[in-house]
Protein backbone atom coordinates (compact mmCIF):
# COMPACT_ATOMS: atom_id res chain seq x y z
CA UNK A 1 0.00 0.00 0.00
CA UNK A 2 1.31 3.43 -0.87
CA UNK A 3 1.51 6.28 1.60
CA UNK A 4 -1.30 8.75 1.20
CA UNK A 5 -1.08 12.47 1.69
CA UNK A 6 -3.57 13.96 4.10
CA UNK A 7 -6.90 14.49 2.38
CA UNK A 8 -5.98 12.36 -0.63
CA UNK A 9 -8.72 10.14 -2.05
CA UNK A 10 -7.92 6.44 -1.51
CA UNK A 11 -7.42 4.20 -4.52
CA UNK A 12 -9.87 1.30 -4.86
CA UNK A 13 -7.25 -1.36 -4.22
CA UNK A 14 -6.40 0.39 -0.93
CA UNK A 15 -9.94 0.22 0.41
CA UNK A 16 -10.99 -3.24 -0.75
CA UNK A 17 -9.93 -5.93 1.71
CA UNK A 18 -7.63 -8.41 0.00
CA UNK A 19 -9.27 -11.30 1.84
CA UNK A 20 -12.59 -10.35 0.23
CA UNK A 21 -11.07 -11.00 -3.20
CA UNK A 22 -10.70 -14.70 -4.06
CA UNK A 23 -7.16 -16.02 -4.22
CA UNK A 24 -5.62 -16.71 -7.60
CA UNK A 25 -7.64 -19.10 -9.67
CA UNK A 26 -6.84 -22.73 -9.11
CA UNK A 27 -5.22 -24.53 -12.03
CA UNK A 28 -7.70 -26.05 -14.42
CA UNK A 29 -7.56 -29.84 -14.30
CA UNK A 30 -5.98 -31.82 -17.13
CA UNK A 31 -4.66 -28.78 -19.00
CA UNK A 32 -1.14 -29.98 -18.30
CA UNK A 33 -1.90 -32.97 -20.55
CA UNK A 34 -1.59 -30.61 -23.52
CA UNK A 35 1.85 -29.37 -22.48
CA UNK A 36 4.77 -30.69 -24.48
CA UNK A 37 7.95 -28.83 -23.59
CA UNK A 38 10.00 -30.85 -26.10
CA UNK A 39 7.85 -29.52 -28.95
CA UNK A 40 7.61 -25.98 -27.55
CA UNK A 41 4.07 -26.29 -26.16
CA UNK A 42 4.11 -24.83 -22.65
CA UNK A 43 1.79 -25.72 -19.80
CA UNK A 44 -1.50 -23.81 -20.34
CA UNK A 45 -1.89 -23.29 -16.59
CA UNK A 46 1.51 -21.58 -16.44
CA UNK A 47 0.52 -19.38 -19.37
CA UNK A 48 -2.78 -18.60 -17.68
CA UNK A 49 -0.99 -17.59 -14.47
CA UNK A 50 1.49 -15.40 -16.36
CA UNK A 51 -1.32 -13.75 -18.33
CA UNK A 52 -3.32 -13.04 -15.17
CA UNK A 53 -0.27 -11.51 -13.48
CA UNK A 54 0.52 -9.32 -16.50
CA UNK A 55 -3.10 -8.18 -16.84
CA UNK A 56 -3.28 -7.37 -13.14
CA UNK A 57 -0.08 -5.32 -13.39
CA UNK A 58 -1.35 -3.43 -16.43
CA UNK A 59 -4.78 -2.75 -14.91
CA UNK A 60 -3.18 -1.36 -11.74
CA UNK A 61 -0.78 0.77 -13.81
CA UNK A 62 -3.57 2.16 -16.00
CA UNK A 63 -5.84 2.81 -13.02
CA UNK A 64 -3.00 4.68 -11.31
CA UNK A 65 -2.38 6.80 -14.43
CA UNK A 66 -6.10 7.49 -14.84
CA UNK A 67 -6.43 8.59 -11.21
CA UNK A 68 -3.39 10.87 -11.55
CA UNK A 69 -4.77 12.38 -14.78
CA UNK A 70 -8.17 12.95 -13.16
CA UNK A 71 -6.52 14.63 -10.18
CA UNK A 72 -4.49 16.89 -12.47
CA UNK A 73 -7.60 17.86 -14.49
CA UNK A 74 -9.53 18.57 -11.30
CA UNK A 75 -6.76 20.81 -9.95
CA UNK A 76 -6.51 22.65 -13.28
CA UNK A 77 -10.28 23.15 -13.37
CA UNK A 78 -10.38 24.43 -9.80
CA UNK A 79 -7.48 26.82 -10.48
CA UNK A 80 -9.40 28.12 -13.48
CA UNK A 81 -12.75 28.46 -11.66
CA UNK A 82 -11.53 29.61 -8.25
CA UNK A 83 -11.30 33.35 -9.04
CA UNK A 84 -14.89 33.46 -10.33
CA UNK A 85 -16.14 31.42 -7.35
CA UNK A 86 -14.47 33.86 -4.95
CA UNK A 87 -15.75 36.89 -6.85
CA UNK A 88 -19.33 35.57 -6.98
CA UNK A 89 -19.29 34.63 -3.30
CA UNK A 90 -17.96 38.02 -2.22
CA UNK A 91 -20.47 39.84 -4.44
CA UNK A 92 -23.36 37.76 -3.05
CA UNK A 93 -22.18 38.28 0.50
CA UNK A 94 -21.89 42.06 0.24
CA UNK A 95 -25.11 42.38 -1.78
CA UNK A 96 -27.02 40.99 1.22
CA UNK A 97 -25.78 43.80 3.51
Secondary structure, DSSP 8 states (H G I E B T S, - for coil): -----TT----HHHHS-GGGS--S----TTGGGG-BGGGTB--HHHHHHHHHHHHHHHHHHHHHHHHHHHHHHHHHHHHHHHHHHHHHHHHHHHH--
